[in-house]
Amino acid sequence: MRYVALSAILFAIGIGLTQLQADEQAYVPVVRMRTADGHFVTLLASKRLGRSACQQTVDQFAAPLRVCAACSIESMGCTTGLSGIDKALAEGQPLPVYAVVGESGIRVSVVGPPETVKAQCEAIAQHMVRNGMKSAACMYPASRSTQSPSQQL
């Protein structure tokens, strides 16, 4: 009976230690949404230390999207590793899609109908600035140049 009790205590200590180590990990907040007009938008922020800090950022991203009747949140969460376009977006690498780069490591990729995706990208950048961000710029896929400086207020 002593061995059962001892093994249960060691098991509980092991679980506790793994939870402490997991909270020290860096997580990337990711929210993916689709708009009624056919745009698919991915929002990323820079890494956050600990799952709770990451989840707070995800909740901040998702809050205004939940009230948008024309939007649907496809997925949201915290990840320890990115791949593909998400990884390139987070690292600031050139992308084959439109992207918005804002302060504090906030990045947004925009994919959608070719005739409207550029306007959507610019509108997101303007919206971010209007809502208190010091700067946000739409990055174009071909040249990766930013829009006019007046949009980077």
C-alpha angles and dihedrals in degrees: 000000000000091000092052091051092046093049091049091052093048090047091053091048090050091052090049093051093050090052092051092051093046091056090057091058122105116243131191115222111226130182123178122192141171125215127215091247092060104265121139112206127190119194120198132177129194117275118291124207109238132013095259093056090048092048090052090056092048089051090050090052094046099045097078091039092057092062093049106102092196094052132079123194108228097186142339135183149102123288134186095207135036129198139185119001092352091059092046090048093051092048095047094242121154112277135201088227137060115273137183118219117199137172123282093036096294113152131175128191120204124200124175149101109350094230094058108024096088092052090047091052092050091046091053091051091049091047091052091052093045089053095056108280111135093221140002128164136188112236115208121223101229104044099013088220120144126244122259117310090245088071091056096068 
